[in-house]
């Protein structure tokens, strides 16, 4: 068994593809640096991520795949599902080796699986756009915590940049401990040193703007006044609003 070790980045994955063809060695498995190698490993190679190599592979894929299919690669990568990197490695290799597009060949298990995973991540992106709730902090920055099942937050950020272009905001993934800050000009990725206090999904009252608590109470009151008790259908509610998002919704707290 031949194993390639890489840094578990998308650029590293593309570099591994480049090295596979340049070395004419095709690995049976990809593993992250530091992972325990399999018992029956015959040979191994450590991939050094290089942007120029990754760029050349991506350019080749631009000539072989549609824009939608390339987006599906990105979505599947952000899924963080087990063995998704090996799945994408096989998918990309099949794409390069084939003389015709394979992106609609759902008789191929790898093609079908990539499509299915990308669809789940796309749904997660829509959930983020629907269920994210901003809270106004004392420094007039709007803060929103989120904990999606898949790492779909980068896919939703352009929506919030366009939708809330006139206010500063931070959207923070409390599950993966990183987020994005928009300063009215650009969006940049950030991390917070101490983010344990954000796990509840609610800012401490001493960090809130003076009128934030009032607006939260008004929103809860509006939701309550619009609710018809006799027509509450929790099963349907959970179907359209997954329970895993409830603790981050102002109206559910």
BELWO-V774606 format. One record per residue. N is the residue number from 1. RES is the residue in one small letter. BURIAL is + if it has 24 or more other C-alpha atoms within 12 Angstrom, else -. Layout:
[[N RES BURIAL] [N RES BURIAL]]
This chain:
[[1 x -] [2 x -] [3 x +] [4 x +] [5 x +] [6 x +] [7 x +] [8 x +] [9 x +] [10 x +] [11 x +] [12 x +] [13 x +] [14 x +] [15 x +] [16 x +] [17 x +] [18 x +] [19 x +] [20 x +] [21 x -] [22 x -] [23 x -] [24 x -] [25 x -] [26 x +] [27 x +] [28 x -] [29 x +] [30 x +] [31 x +] [32 x +] [33 x -] [34 x -] [35 x -] [36 x -] [37 x -] [38 x -] [39 x -] [40 x -] [41 x -] [42 x -] [43 x -] [44 x +] [45 x +] [46 x +] [47 x +] [48 x +] [49 x +] [50 x -] [51 x -] [52 x -] [53 x +] [54 x +] [55 x -] [56 x -] [57 x +] [58 x +] [59 x -] [60 x -] [61 x +] [62 x -] [63 x -] [64 x +] [65 x +] [66 x -] [67 x -] [68 x -] [69 x +] [70 x +] [71 x +] [72 x +] [73 x +] [74 x +] [75 x +] [76 x +] [77 x +] [78 x +] [79 x +] [80 x +] [81 x -] [82 x -] [83 x -] [84 x +] [85 x +] [86 x +] [87 x +] [88 x +] [89 x +] [90 x +] [91 x +] [92 x +] [93 x +] [94 x +] [95 x +] [96 x +] [97 x -] [98 x -] [99 x -] [100 x -] [101 x -] [102 x +] [103 x +] [104 x -] [105 x -] [106 x -] [107 x -] [108 x -] [109 x -] [110 x +] [111 x +] [112 x -] [113 x +] [114 x +] [115 x +] [116 x -] [117 x +] [118 x +] [119 x +] [120 x +] [121 x +] [122 x +] [123 x +] [124 x +] [125 x +] [126 x +] [127 x +] [128 x +] [129 x +] [130 x -] [131 x +] [132 x +] [133 x +] [134 x +] [135 x +] [136 x +] [137 x +] [138 x -] [139 x -] [140 x -] [141 x +] [142 x +] [143 x +] [144 x +] [145 x +] [146 x +] [147 x +] [148 x +] [149 x +] [150 x +] [151 x +] [152 x +] [153 x +] [154 x +] [155 x +] [156 x +] [157 x +] [158 x -] [159 x -] [160 x +] [161 x +] [162 x -] [163 x -] [164 x -] [165 x -] [166 x -] [167 x -] [168 x +] [169 x +] [170 x +] [171 x +] [172 x +] [173 x +] [174 x +] [175 x -] [176 x -] [177 x +] [178 x +] [179 x +] [180 x +] [181 x +] [182 x +] [183 x -] [184 x -] [185 x -] [186 x -] [187 x +] [188 x -] [189 x -] [190 x -] [191 x -] [192 x -] [193 x -] [194 x -] [195 x -] [196 x -] [197 x -] [198 x +] [199 x -] [200 x -] [201 x +] [202 x +] [203 x +] [204 x -] [205 x -] [206 x -] [207 x -] [208 x +] [209 x -] [210 x -] [211 x -] [212 x +] [213 x -] [214 x -] [215 x -] [216 x +] [217 x -] [218 x -] [219 x -] [220 x -] [221 x -] [222 x -] [223 x -] [224 x -] [225 x -] [226 x -] [227 x -] [228 x -] [229 x -] [230 x -] [231 x -] [232 x -] [233 x -] [234 x -] [235 x -] [236 x -] [237 x -] [238 x -] [239 x -] [240 x -] [241 x +] [242 x -] [243 x -] [244 x -] [245 x +] [246 x +] [247 x -] [248 x +] [249 x +] [250 x +] [251 x +] [252 x -] [253 x -]]
